[in-house]
C-alpha cells in the first residue's frame, strides 16, 4: 500500500487551516478570490451564507492533516 509523504500532509493541513481562518475572519479576501475563480462552488451568496460552516470544516480537516503529518515525522 502506498503511503502519503508526511510533509505533504503538513503542507495541505496548513493550507486548509489558513483557508478556514480566511473563511471565518476575512470573508472579503475569500470573496476577492471568488471573483477570480467564479465556479458554482464559490459563488458570492454561497460564501456569505455558509462561510462559518466551511471555515470550521476546513479547520478540522487542516488540524487532522497537520496532526497526522507531525505525528508521522516524530514517530508517535
C-alpha positions as CSV (number, residue, x, y, z in Angstrom):
1,X,0.0,0.0,0.0
2,X,1.3,3.4,-0.9
3,X,2.0,5.9,1.9
4,X,1.5,9.6,1.7
5,X,4.5,11.7,2.5
6,X,4.1,13.4,5.9
7,X,5.4,16.7,4.6
8,X,2.6,16.7,2.1
9,X,0.1,16.1,4.9
10,X,1.5,19.0,6.9
11,X,1.5,21.3,3.8
12,X,-2.1,20.6,2.9
13,X,-3.1,20.7,6.6
14,X,-1.7,24.2,7.0
15,X,-3.3,25.2,3.7
16,X,-6.7,24.1,4.9
17,X,-6.2,25.8,8.3
18,X,-5.3,29.1,6.6
19,X,-8.2,28.8,4.2
20,X,-10.5,28.0,7.1
21,X,-9.3,31.1,9.0
22,X,-9.9,33.1,5.9
23,X,-13.5,32.0,5.7
24,X,-14.1,32.8,9.3
25,X,-12.2,36.0,9.9
26,X,-11.5,37.5,6.4
27,X,-14.5,36.8,4.1
28,X,-13.6,39.8,2.0
29,X,-10.4,38.1,0.9
30,X,-12.3,34.9,0.1
31,X,-14.8,37.0,-2.0
32,X,-11.9,38.5,-3.9
33,X,-10.6,35.1,-4.7
34,X,-14.1,34.1,-5.6
35,X,-14.3,36.8,-8.2
36,X,-11.2,35.3,-9.8
37,X,-12.3,31.7,-9.7
38,X,-16.1,32.1,-10.4
39,X,-17.1,28.5,-10.0
40,X,-20.5,27.3,-8.9
41,X,-19.0,26.1,-5.7
42,X,-17.8,29.5,-4.7
43,X,-20.5,32.0,-5.6
44,X,-20.9,35.1,-3.5
45,X,-24.2,34.1,-1.9
46,X,-22.8,30.7,-1.0
47,X,-19.8,32.2,0.7
48,X,-21.9,34.7,2.5
49,X,-24.4,32.1,3.8
50,X,-22.0,29.2,4.6
51,X,-18.7,30.8,5.4
52,X,-18.6,29.7,9.0
53,X,-19.6,26.1,8.2
54,X,-16.9,25.8,5.5
55,X,-14.4,27.6,7.8
56,X,-14.8,25.2,10.6
57,X,-14.8,22.2,8.3
58,X,-11.5,23.3,6.7
59,X,-10.0,24.0,10.2
60,X,-11.0,20.5,11.3
61,X,-9.5,18.9,8.1
62,X,-6.4,21.0,8.4
63,X,-5.9,20.2,12.0
64,X,-6.2,16.5,11.4
65,X,-3.8,16.6,8.5
66,X,-1.2,18.6,10.5
67,X,-1.5,16.2,13.4
68,X,-1.1,13.2,11.1
69,X,2.0,14.6,9.4
70,X,3.7,15.8,12.6
71,X,2.9,12.5,14.4
72,X,4.4,10.6,11.5
73,X,7.5,12.8,11.4
74,X,8.1,12.4,15.1
75,X,7.3,8.8,15.2
76,X,4.4,9.0,17.7
